[in-house]
Amino acid sequence: MSKAAPGKAAPAFEHTTARRNARTSKSAHQEAAPGTVPDPAPTSAAARGPRRVPGWWPLPLCAVLGALGGAGYATVAEPRYEATSYVLVSPGPHAEAASALGYAQAYGKIATDAFVLGAAETRSGLPRGALRSRVRAGASPDAPMVRITGSAPRAQDAADYADAVARALTGTAHKSAEKTGVRLTVVSRAAPSQGPVSPSLPIAVAVGVSAGGLLGGLALLARPQRRAATAAAAVPVPASGDGTAATADRPAQAGPRTAELEDAR
């Protein structure tokens, strides 16, 4: 039985081992271990596509629309002018000075009654009930003074309405002066205003922005909440505490080495 020379057997053994190691590394590269996820390729900004619109977009949109609506209302709405006339209540010779203040409060309440407004409409040639929504009155809390304010689309009309009601109120009070002991005098006639009191562009825009923001907030609260879609990812199986997973890989790793030793024998 002939024995092979040591110098000739060594190259054949090394060549066989190199081929097996190459096959092992190739198969390990092709077959990924279970539970691992390959790293995603880096993407550029152009590959990701356009940026998504934020979810709170209804809020600024409604605010802008409200501002535009308020500005449009202030532009097309009918202007309203106001003018104020003042009537003084003074006590008579047989009345107390303190009673004038109480009568001023009383005449401030009846200045817009039907019989006073009816007399003012008759003197001004206005239809019945025309002044009810265009005149308001009130008394000063610390002075015997009645304030009568008229409003109209024209400044001169507002002043005429206030003066007509003031004259009608003094005429009504003159008829009962002997009973009340006070008299009424128009101390300041209404003057036409230089500009309209409404609509005001800043106020209209502010109200529109507030209303639009409120509607936008309600829209955000009312719409259904979107649930973010979560991508399913493979989760590696955790190793047990006794090292079972670690020992399970040992036979696979020791296989090529065992084959090499058997060939060497």
Buried (B, 14 or more C-beta within 10 A) or exposed (E): EEEEEEEEEEEEEEEBBEEBEEEBEEEEEEEEEEEEEEEEEEEEEEEEEEEEEEEEEBBEBBBBBBBBBBBEBBEEEEBBBBBBBBBBBBBBEEBEEEBBBBBBBBBBEBBBEEEBBBBBBEBBEBEEEBBEEBBBBBBBEEEBBBBBBBBBEEBBBBBBBBBBBBBBBBBBBEEEEEEBBBBBEBEEBBBBBEEBEBBEEEEBBBBBBBBBBBBBBEBBEEEEEEEEEEEEEEEEEEEEEEEEEEEEEEEEEEEBEEEBEEEEE
